[in-house]
Amino acid sequence: MFYYFPASKNKNYMNKQELISAIAEKTELSKADSEKALNAFTDSIKESLAQGENAQLVGFGTFSVSERAARVGRNPATGQEIQIAAKKVVKFKPGKAIDEAVN
């Protein structure tokens, strides 16, 4: 079964281009420079996590890698048991400043 959800004008998220525009506006950098800065940031976080290190930004939050154990799951269509392999997952714990801003 396929469900189609049309793009909403009242979306509850910020996409990458909107984030780049916000960075450009707040820093008075060009959008191209803002995109380079954002890409450098995300690449640095990815590299840190790939090496097994945490990435902590005081006041913002901490990105970390956690091990998820192998487990038995169930195929929802057939009810048949399946093996789900162990894997590493990325976690984010928000910092105090973000927690306070949201609450």
C-alpha positions as CSV (number, residue, x, y, z in Angstrom):
1,M,0.0,0.0,0.0
2,F,1.3,3.4,-0.9
3,Y,0.5,6.6,0.9
4,Y,1.1,10.0,-0.6
5,F,1.5,13.0,1.7
6,P,1.7,16.3,-0.3
7,A,4.2,18.9,0.8
8,S,2.6,21.1,3.4
9,K,3.0,24.8,3.5
10,N,2.8,24.6,7.3
11,K,5.7,22.2,7.7
12,N,7.3,21.7,11.1
13,Y,11.0,21.6,10.0
14,M,13.7,23.7,8.5
15,N,15.3,22.2,5.3
16,K,19.0,22.7,4.4
17,Q,18.4,25.6,2.1
18,E,16.4,27.5,4.7
19,L,19.2,26.8,7.3
20,I,21.8,28.1,4.8
21,S,19.7,31.3,4.3
22,A,19.4,31.8,8.1
23,I,23.1,31.4,8.6
24,A,23.8,33.8,5.8
25,E,21.4,36.4,7.3
26,K,22.8,36.1,10.8
27,T,26.5,36.1,9.8
28,E,26.3,38.5,6.8
29,L,28.1,35.8,4.8
30,S,27.0,34.9,1.2
31,K,24.8,31.9,0.8
32,A,27.7,30.1,-0.9
33,D,30.0,30.7,2.0
34,S,27.3,29.8,4.5
35,E,26.7,26.5,2.6
36,K,30.5,25.8,2.7
37,A,30.5,26.5,6.5
38,L,27.5,24.2,7.1
39,N,29.0,21.4,5.0
40,A,32.3,21.7,6.8
41,F,30.4,21.5,10.1
42,T,28.4,18.4,9.2
43,D,31.5,16.7,7.6
44,S,33.5,17.3,10.8
45,I,30.7,15.8,12.9
46,K,30.5,12.8,10.6
47,E,34.3,12.2,10.7
48,S,34.4,12.5,14.5
49,L,31.6,10.0,14.9
50,A,33.1,7.6,12.3
51,Q,36.3,7.5,14.4
52,G,34.2,6.6,17.5
53,E,34.6,10.0,19.1
54,N,31.8,12.1,20.6
55,A,31.2,15.6,19.3
56,Q,30.2,18.0,22.1
57,L,29.2,21.6,21.5
58,V,28.7,23.2,24.9
59,G,25.3,24.8,25.1
60,F,24.1,23.0,22.0
61,G,24.4,19.3,22.6
62,T,26.4,16.1,22.2
63,F,26.5,13.7,19.3
64,S,27.6,10.2,20.2
65,V,27.7,6.7,18.7
66,S,26.0,3.8,20.5
67,E,26.0,0.0,19.7
68,R,22.6,-1.6,19.1
69,A,22.6,-5.4,19.8
70,A,21.3,-7.9,17.3
71,R,17.7,-8.9,17.9
72,V,14.8,-10.9,16.5
73,G,12.1,-8.9,14.8
74,R,8.9,-9.7,13.0
75,N,7.9,-9.0,9.4
76,P,4.7,-7.0,9.8
77,A,3.3,-8.2,6.5
78,T,3.8,-12.0,7.1
79,G,4.3,-12.2,10.8
80,Q,7.5,-14.2,10.1
81,E,10.5,-13.8,12.5
82,I,13.5,-12.1,11.0
83,Q,17.0,-11.5,12.4
84,I,18.0,-7.8,12.7
85,A,21.7,-7.4,12.7
86,A,23.7,-5.4,15.3
87,K,24.6,-1.9,14.2
88,K,25.9,1.4,15.4
89,V,23.5,4.3,15.8
90,V,24.0,8.0,16.3
91,K,22.4,9.7,19.3
92,F,22.0,13.4,20.1
93,K,21.5,14.7,23.6
94,P,20.5,18.4,23.6
95,G,22.4,20.8,25.8
96,K,20.9,23.0,28.5
97,A,20.5,26.1,26.3
98,I,18.5,24.2,23.6
99,D,16.5,22.4,26.3
100,E,15.6,25.7,27.9
101,A,14.8,27.3,24.5
102,V,12.4,24.5,23.6
103,N,10.7,24.4,27.1
